[in-house]
Amino acid sequence: MGVDLASIPLRSRRAIEAEMLARVYRSTAARYGEESALSVLSAAIDEAAFESGRAFAASSTDGMPSLDHFAQVLELWKSGGALDITDIQCDAQALSFRVTRCGYMELYREMELPVELHATLSCRRDAAFARGYSSCLTMQRPQTISQGADCCLFLFRWIP
């Protein structure tokens, strides 16, 4: 019998993943260097996020991904106080919003994870998730909290 990961709050799952991935990073970096270690983690995280995007697309009521359905992911991303999201705008072609507080960056600092892992463990998931959701979805994010900005700016475009 498998574990239902959906029953574990997302922030808790990310903490568990981060603890293990930080160990893999340290071990890999000691043997092959930091650049190789980040490359290995990035590939694994991209694959997991892509598959999560595909699974979310499959959860649409008619099985057809759309920007309207994709916008519902914001509730999942905000759950458990993980993110504070404001200025949400959505129409048939674009979804934009601002993340003003990132609980993941707070969590990673509390866990004393290496700073170079923060964006890799969290931010890099977004583009891969969008690609997994639909080839019609593109993402732009010119700034992030993990890079020192006061907020993350997101723009997803639906291009059929």
N, C-alpha and C positions, 0 to 999 in steps of 0.2 A: 504494500500500500504506500503510495507516494505522499509526500508532504504537499499540502495546498499552500503554495507560497502567497497566493492572493489573500489568505487569511492573516498574514503577518503584515502589520503596518509598514508602509513603504520606508519610512525613516528608520525603523528597526532593521529592515532588510538591508538597507544601505550601510548601516553601522556594522552589521555582521560581515557583509561583503568587504567593506573597507578594512576591517581588521585582518581578514585573511589575505586580501590583495596586497596590503602593506607588507605582510610577511613574505609573500612571493616576490614583491618588488625588492626588498632588502636582500633576499637570498640571490635573486637573479643579478642585481646590481653588483653584488660582491664578486660574482663569477664572471660576468660579461660586461659590466659597466652600466651606468645609469641610463644612457641613451637606449641601449638594447632592452633594459628592463622596462622602460616606459613604452617602448615599441610593442613588447609582448603584452603588457597590460592593455594598451590601447586596442590591439587587435581583438583580444578577448572581450573587452567592454563593448567595442563596436558590434561584434557578433551578437552578444546578448541583447543589446539595445535594438538592433535590427529585428531580431526575433520577437522582442516585446512589441515593436511597432506593428509587425505582421499580425500578432495575436490581437492587438487592439483593433486593427482594421477588421479582423474577422468577427469582432464583437458587435459590429454595426447591425442594426435590426434587419436590414435586407442583404447583409454581406457585402455591400458596396461601400467602399471608403468614400468619404466626402469631407470637405472642410468643416461643414456643420457638425458632423460626427467627431472629427478630430478635435474640435474646440472643447468637447466634453472632457478631454483628458486633463484639462486644467483643474477640474475638481479632484481628480486622483492625485495630481502633482501637489495640490494644496493640502491634501488630507493630513491630519495629525499635526497641523501647523508647520509643515515642512517648508512652505514658501508663502510669502505675502505677495500677492499679484494684484496690480492695479491697472487702470487705464485700458481695460480690455475693449478692443474694437474688432468686430467680425462682420464681414459681408461675404458675398458669394466668391470673391477672389482672394481675400486676405484676412488673416488673423494677426493682430498685433497686441502686445501687452508689455508691461514693465514688471520685473521682479524687484521688489524693494527690500526684501529680506530673504536670505537663503539659509535655511536651517541646516543644510548640508555643509556649507562652509563653517558654520558654527560648530557642528558636530565634529568635523575633521580637526578643527583647532582644539576642541575639548579632548579629542583622542590623541592629540599631539602627533598627528600624522605629518610626514614631510610635506612642506608647502608645494613641492613640485607634483605631488599626487592629487591635490585638491581638484583642479580642473579636469584632470584625467579621470578621476573617479566619478565625477558628477557632470560637469558641463559637456564633455565630449559625447555623452549619451544622446543629447538632443538631436543632433543632425542624423545620426544613425537610426534613431527611433523614427524620425520623419521619413527617411529613405525606406525603411521597412514598412511604414504605413502605406505609402503610395509613391510611385514614381512621378505622380502629378504634383507632389508637395515639395516645395523648396523652403529653405530656412536661411534667414540672415540674422546675425546677432553681433552687432558691431562692438558691444562692450559687455563685460561681465563683472560681477562682484569679486569673483576669484582673481581677476586681473587688477583689482584695486578700484574699480568704478563704484559709484554709490548705488547703482542699480544695473540690472541686466535688461537689455532691450531686445525684444523678439519680434520678428516679422516672418510669418509663414505665408507663402503664396501658393494658390492652387492654380496650376497651369495644365489644363486638359490636353 
